[in-house]
Amino acid sequence: MTDEHIARELAALHADVAAALETAKPSDMNGPVVLANGMWANRWHMIWRVTEDREGARDKPARFVAAHLDQCRRWAGAQLRNSTH
């Protein structure tokens, strides 16, 4: 992959995330919510679980758990910035 290809992929992901957030309604805030690094956040027993797939079926336990969705978004952003890909 070239840097140009990666930049296009990240721009497309950013556009998808921005569109999802713009159309989100308060009832959507239980999830699933797509995060900046392409993972998903779902609310489960009053905590947010971050998983690779939309339903969270493949990740037990979750990659990350948090009290607030904003924490999940910060974690995803940090993971994206720290990625070597």
Short mmCIF file of the C-alpha atoms (twelve columns), coordinates in Angstrom:
data_MODEL
# 
_entry.id   MODEL 
# 
loop_
_atom_site.group_PDB 
_atom_site.id 
_atom_site.type_symbol 
_atom_site.label_atom_id 
_atom_site.label_alt_id 
_atom_site.label_comp_id 
_atom_site.label_asym_id 
_atom_site.label_seq_id 
_atom_site.Cartn_x 
_atom_site.Cartn_y 
_atom_site.Cartn_z 
_atom_site.pdbx_PDB_model_num 
ATOM 1  C CA . MET A 1  0.000   0.000   0.000  1 
ATOM 2  C CA . THR A 2  1.185   3.471   -0.765 1 
ATOM 3  C CA . ASP A 3  0.810   6.523   1.462  1 
ATOM 4  C CA . GLU A 4  -1.661  7.909   -1.070 1 
ATOM 5  C CA . HIS A 5  -3.811  4.774   -0.829 1 
ATOM 6  C CA . ILE A 6  -3.781  4.915   2.984  1 
ATOM 7  C CA . ALA A 7  -4.732  8.606   2.910  1 
ATOM 8  C CA . ARG A 8  -7.710  7.823   0.627  1 
ATOM 9  C CA . GLU A 9  -8.834  4.993   2.912  1 
ATOM 10 C CA . LEU A 10 -8.601  7.212   6.000  1 
ATOM 11 C CA . ALA A 11 -10.482 10.038  4.263  1 
ATOM 12 C CA . ALA A 12 -13.279 7.637   3.321  1 
ATOM 13 C CA . LEU A 13 -13.440 6.282   6.875  1 
ATOM 14 C CA . HIS A 14 -13.562 9.824   8.262  1 
ATOM 15 C CA . ALA A 15 -16.434 10.701  5.910  1 
ATOM 16 C CA . ASP A 16 -18.367 7.592   6.989  1 
ATOM 17 C CA . VAL A 17 -17.869 8.378   10.675 1 
ATOM 18 C CA . ALA A 18 -18.869 12.040  10.217 1 
ATOM 19 C CA . ALA A 19 -22.031 11.018  8.339  1 
ATOM 20 C CA . ALA A 20 -22.949 8.481   11.023 1 
ATOM 21 C CA . LEU A 21 -22.536 11.059  13.790 1 
ATOM 22 C CA . GLU A 22 -24.530 13.709  11.926 1 
ATOM 23 C CA . THR A 23 -27.494 11.381  11.466 1 
ATOM 24 C CA . ALA A 24 -27.356 9.815   14.948 1 
ATOM 25 C CA . LYS A 25 -30.410 10.270  17.115 1 
ATOM 26 C CA . PRO A 26 -30.447 10.102  20.930 1 
ATOM 27 C CA . SER A 27 -31.977 6.623   20.670 1 
ATOM 28 C CA . ASP A 28 -28.875 5.489   18.740 1 
ATOM 29 C CA . MET A 29 -26.583 6.268   21.632 1 
ATOM 30 C CA . ASN A 30 -26.762 2.711   22.930 1 
ATOM 31 C CA . GLY A 31 -24.923 1.674   19.798 1 
ATOM 32 C CA . PRO A 32 -23.733 0.271   17.666 1 
ATOM 33 C CA . VAL A 33 -21.645 3.360   16.921 1 
ATOM 34 C CA . VAL A 34 -18.792 3.183   14.420 1 
ATOM 35 C CA . LEU A 35 -15.537 4.595   15.787 1 
ATOM 36 C CA . ALA A 36 -12.725 6.463   14.029 1 
ATOM 37 C CA . ASN A 37 -10.566 3.345   13.695 1 
ATOM 38 C CA . GLY A 38 -13.376 1.281   12.169 1 
ATOM 39 C CA . MET A 39 -14.265 -0.596  15.345 1 
ATOM 40 C CA . TRP A 40 -17.726 -0.541  16.940 1 
ATOM 41 C CA . ALA A 41 -18.994 0.594   20.343 1 
ATOM 42 C CA . ASN A 42 -22.052 -1.029  21.908 1 
ATOM 43 C CA . ARG A 43 -23.589 -0.325  25.284 1 
ATOM 44 C CA . TRP A 44 -23.823 -3.482  27.374 1 
ATOM 45 C CA . HIS A 45 -24.927 -3.572  31.030 1 
ATOM 46 C CA . MET A 46 -24.292 0.168   31.472 1 
ATOM 47 C CA . ILE A 47 -20.781 0.094   29.983 1 
ATOM 48 C CA . TRP A 48 -19.545 0.610   26.436 1 
ATOM 49 C CA . ARG A 49 -17.750 -2.307  24.780 1 
ATOM 50 C CA . VAL A 50 -15.492 -1.768  21.774 1 
ATOM 51 C CA . THR A 51 -15.446 -4.651  19.311 1 
ATOM 52 C CA . GLU A 52 -14.298 -5.416  15.772 1 
ATOM 53 C CA . ASP A 53 -17.739 -6.333  14.491 1 
ATOM 54 C CA . ARG A 54 -21.023 -4.421  14.702 1 
ATOM 55 C CA . GLU A 55 -22.760 -6.875  17.041 1 
ATOM 56 C CA . GLY A 56 -19.710 -7.614  19.177 1 
ATOM 57 C CA . ALA A 57 -20.087 -11.359 18.695 1 
ATOM 58 C CA . ARG A 58 -16.452 -11.982 17.760 1 
ATOM 59 C CA . ASP A 59 -14.838 -10.104 20.640 1 
ATOM 60 C CA . LYS A 60 -15.302 -11.664 24.060 1 
ATOM 61 C CA . PRO A 61 -14.032 -9.948  26.105 1 
ATOM 62 C CA . ALA A 62 -14.137 -6.597  24.335 1 
ATOM 63 C CA . ARG A 63 -11.021 -4.727  23.274 1 
ATOM 64 C CA . PHE A 64 -11.935 -1.780  25.502 1 
ATOM 65 C CA . VAL A 65 -14.690 -0.931  27.970 1 
ATOM 66 C CA . ALA A 66 -15.673 2.524   29.189 1 
ATOM 67 C CA . ALA A 67 -18.343 4.393   31.091 1 
ATOM 68 C CA . HIS A 68 -18.924 6.946   28.324 1 
ATOM 69 C CA . LEU A 69 -18.998 6.853   24.544 1 
ATOM 70 C CA . ASP A 70 -16.573 9.818   24.423 1 
ATOM 71 C CA . GLN A 71 -13.958 7.614   26.104 1 
ATOM 72 C CA . CYS A 72 -14.425 5.015   23.365 1 
ATOM 73 C CA . ARG A 73 -13.986 7.692   20.710 1 
ATOM 74 C CA . ARG A 74 -10.790 8.973   22.371 1 
ATOM 75 C CA . TRP A 75 -9.431  5.410   22.589 1 
ATOM 76 C CA . ALA A 76 -10.216 4.762   18.930 1 
ATOM 77 C CA . GLY A 77 -8.561  8.016   17.882 1 
ATOM 78 C CA . ALA A 78 -5.430  7.159   19.880 1 
ATOM 79 C CA . GLN A 79 -5.331  3.668   18.352 1 
ATOM 80 C CA . LEU A 80 -5.601  5.183   14.874 1 
ATOM 81 C CA . ARG A 81 -2.822  7.706   15.531 1 
ATOM 82 C CA . ASN A 82 -0.546  5.012   16.996 1 
ATOM 83 C CA . SER A 83 -1.168  2.575   14.141 1 
ATOM 84 C CA . THR A 84 1.851   1.598   12.040 1 
ATOM 85 C CA . HIS A 85 -0.333  0.848   8.999  1 
# 
